[in-house]
Amino acid sequence: MFFKDEVEVEVRAGNGGSGCVSFRREKYVPRGGPDGGDGGHGGNVVFVARRDESTLYPLTRRRILKAESGRPGGSANCYGKDGKELRVRVPVGTVIKDAERGNVLKDLVVDGEEVVVARAGRGGRGNKTFATATNRTPHEFEKGTPGEIRKLKLELKLIADVGLIGLPNAGKSTLLSRVSAARPKIADYPFTTLEPQLGIVDAGGGLRPFVMADIPGLIEGAHTGKGLGDRFLRHVERTRVLLHLVDVSSLAAMDPAEAYAVIRGELSAYSLGLEQRPTVVVATKMDDAASAPRADELERAIGTPVLRISAATGAGLPEMFAALAPHVGPPVEE
């Protein structure tokens, strides 16, 4: 199924059924009283967060989501049937916004969490409810009220423990494929990854299994939407720690210190909270003679410890896992 992290839909709750005007008519009851029943209530539209859902793509084929309307009331005091509510499954991490106002209605971050996004109309009263001591044959009734209609914008923010960030071709996909069962597309050209990928990492050694997210490579101007960067940055907002990968090989397209500064600048421009997120800096592609001195230069330039790894050989991965351990939850008890 295609990955989709943003979609606009229209939700329509069911209308209430109208009440009925009816009078009891039986052979030996020539002047029976009113017996018009009430209309049924409409159905709500409800969004439900499910962990087994991973994309908003199914909603691209259902741009109008409509619940059932209530049935009208009937004679002989028969109430109209209530309309069935519409329950829509969305991935955990879905943010629901009013498309016209832009305000957040609900952020669904827990499996099974739900929210009513369009409230149903109420059923109208039948004429039997209008009978009084002075008005024994009322012809009044109520129409059902309309269900709520609103336009919504849904945005998916992946929920992961570790978010991989870096320029295109920094080695994020290679690392994810090395440490998890995820199989993102890998090639030696930029923008191979066009959608976020999740992998479950079980490093052993007492470390609790955790979720790692591979975010498509960012470029300068990403926070303004360049290269769809603003959408990609959204997916690291929920991570506990960022793993900032910097290519230090002789084939790197940019000087390592400059590459590091570009990504930090984009994080700062997009969100102060994201800039301040715990970050582990990793020099990748430590596979040629030039990589070691370039990693040393990077560490001196940024004044932050830089780990060194080779996803191809596995070198440095234990040290990387040790650096992530304090951020991904308590160790598993033996």
Stockholm file with secondary structure:
# STOCKHOLM 1.0

chainA/1-334         MFFKDEVEVEVRAGNGGSGCVSFRREKYVPRGGPDGGDGGHGGNVVFVARRDESTLYPLTRRRILKAESGRPGGSANCYGKDGKELRVRVPVGTVIKDAERGNVLKDLVVDGEEVVVARAGRGGRGNKTFATATNRTPHEFEKGTPGEIRKLKLELKLIADVGLIGLPNAGKSTLLSRVSAARPKIADYPFTTLEPQLGIVDAGGGLRPFVMADIPGLIEGAHTGKGLGDRFLRHVERTRVLLHLVDVSSLAAMDPAEAYAVIRGELSAYSLGLEQRPTVVVATKMDDAASAPRADELERAIGTPVLRISAATGAGLPEMFAALAPHVGPPVEE
#=GR chainA/1-334 SS CCCCCEEEEEEECCCCCCCCCCBCCBTTBTTCCBCCCCCCCCCCEEEEEETTCCCSGGGGGCCEEECCCCCCCCSTTCCCCCCCCEEEEEETTEEEEETTTCCEEEEECSTTCEEEEECCCCCCCCGGGGCCSSCSSCCCCCCCCCCCEEEEEEEECCCCSEEEECSTTSSHHHHHHHHBSCCCCCCSSTTCCCSCEEEEECCCTTCCCEEEEECCCCCTTGGGTGGGHHHHHHTTTTCSEEEEEEECSTTCSSCHHHHHHHHHHHHHHHCHHHHTSCEEEEEECCCSTTHHHHHHHHHHHHTSCEEECBTTTTBTHHHHHHHHGGGSCCCCCC
#=GC SS_cons         CCCCCEEEEEEECCCCCCCCCCBCCBTTBTTCCBCCCCCCCCCCEEEEEETTCCCSGGGGGCCEEECCCCCCCCSTTCCCCCCCCEEEEEETTEEEEETTTCCEEEEECSTTCEEEEECCCCCCCCGGGGCCSSCSSCCCCCCCCCCCEEEEEEEECCCCSEEEECSTTSSHHHHHHHHBSCCCCCCSSTTCCCSCEEEEECCCTTCCCEEEEECCCCCTTGGGTGGGHHHHHHTTTTCSEEEEEEECSTTCSSCHHHHHHHHHHHHHHHCHHHHTSCEEEEEECCCSTTHHHHHHHHHHHHTSCEEECBTTTTBTHHHHHHHHGGGSCCCCCC
//
